[in-house]
Amino acid sequence: MTKRILFIVAFLLASISTIQSQEISKNAIGVRFGDNDGFGAEVSYQRALNNGNRLEFDLGWRDFDAGNAIKLTGLYQWVFNLDKGFNWYVGPGGGIGIVDFDNDLPGGDSSDSYFFIAGDVGIEYNFDIPILISLDIRPEIGFGDFNDDLDLDIGLGVRYQF
């Protein structure tokens, strides 16, 4: 059984290393609209490290039934070319969040903070103009009283490249 798992891991690593990366823009800034526990928006910044790797930083706000939250996320991404203009990306990351709960009781408002680890898998399209659109899924595992389980954050991003 372990030989079979080692073979599959080796095959996947070899496959990924043979995929050519797409040249990516040095900088991109825009918005990412997402949803895990409630609708939210993030200001998103991407910084290329080289032709196939980049960092992404997102500062976002979420609104849900019990209150709202502010979240800061950092991700490292490997970017791979699918076809002219189309890329897919994958990478690890993490972040912190602060949640403010709405209670109708006097003096009942409370807040909580948490941190999380995340992954990111998505697809993006580079237009001929300096616009990039993306669709991704970001599984997050939270650590804290408010967020202590797995959440899936699905997001649509629009960024200006420069």
N, C-alpha and C positions, 0 to 999 in steps of 0.2 A: 504494500500500500504506500509506504513512504517513497519507494522508487518511482511509483506512478506520479505522486505529487511533485517530486523533484523534477521529473521529466516535463510535467505541465508548466511548472514555474520557469524552467530553463527555456522552453519553447516560447512562452509569452515574453520573456525578457529579450530573446533573440528577435522576435517579431517586432517588438517596439523599437529596438535599436536600429532596425533596417528601414523604418519609416522615415522619410525625409521631412525635416521640419520646414515650416513656411517662415519666410522673413516677416517678422511682426513689427509693428510700429513702435518707436521708442517710448512714446507716451500716449495714453488715451484717458479721457475723462468723460464722465457722463452719469447716467442714472441706471439703477437696477431696481425693477419692481418685483417684489417677491411675496411669498405667502407660506408660512408654516403654521403659526397659531393665529395669525391675523394678517390683514393686508398691510403692506408697508413699502417704503421706498428707501433707497440707499444712494448716497453720492459715492460713485465708484471711480477709483484711479488705478490705472495699470502702468507699470514701469518695466520695460524690457531689460533683461540682464544680458542676453545675447540672442541669436537668431531663433532659438527654440525654447527659451525659458523667460518667465516674467514673474513679477510680484503684483498682487492685487490687494488693494486696501479699500474697504467699504465702511462708511459710517451711515447707519440707518436708523429709521424710526418704524416701529410696529404698533398697530392699533388692534386690540382684541377686546372681547366682551368684558373681561375683568379689569382692564386698564390699558396702559401703553408701555412701551419699552424703547430704550435706545441701545444700539448694539454696534460694536466696533469689531470688524473682522479683518484678518490678514491671511493671505493665501499665497503659496508658491505653486506655479503652474508650468507644466510641460505642454508645449503647443505643437501639434502635428498637422500636416497638410493632408486633406482628403482629396480636394480637387481645386482648380484655380479659384481662389477667393474663399473656399470653404476650409475651415480648420476645425479640429476637435482638440480639447484640452482636458487635462486631469491634474490633480494635485492635492496636497494636504494643507492644513492651516488650523486656525483657531481664533479665539477672541474672547471678549468680555461683554457683558450686558448689564443694564440696570433697568429694573421693572418697577413701575409705579401702579399700585392697585387702587381702583376706585371703589370705595365703600360708602354706602349711604348713611352710615352711623356717624354721629358727631365724634370727631377725633379718631375716626376709623381708617383714615388713609394710611397706607403703609407702603414701604418699598423694600426691594431685595436686589442683591447683585449675584451674578453667577459668571462662571467662565465655561468655555466649551472647546472641544476639538472638532474639526470639520474636515470633510473631503469635498472635492468639487469635480464634477464631470459635466462637460458641455460641448456645444457646437456653436460656431460663429461664422459670420459671413462678412468679408471685407468688400465694400462697394468700391467702385472706381473713384468716387469722391471720398474724402476722409471720414467716412462714417462706418462704424462697426456695430452689427447687431448680434446678440447672443441669446441662447437659451440654455440654462444649466439646471442641474439638480445638486443640492448641497446637503448631504446628510450631516447632522450635528448631534454630538453627544454632550449633554450638559451636565455640569457639576454645580449643585447649589440647591437650595430649598425650592425655588420656583421651577428651575429647569434641571431635572435629574434623569432624563431619559433621552431617547432618540427622536429627533424631529427631522423632517425632510423639508427643506426650503427650496422651492422651485422658483426660478427667477428669469425675467426677460430684461436684457440690458440693451441700452443704446448709448454709444460712446463716440466722441469726436477724437480722431487720431491726429497727433502732431509730432 
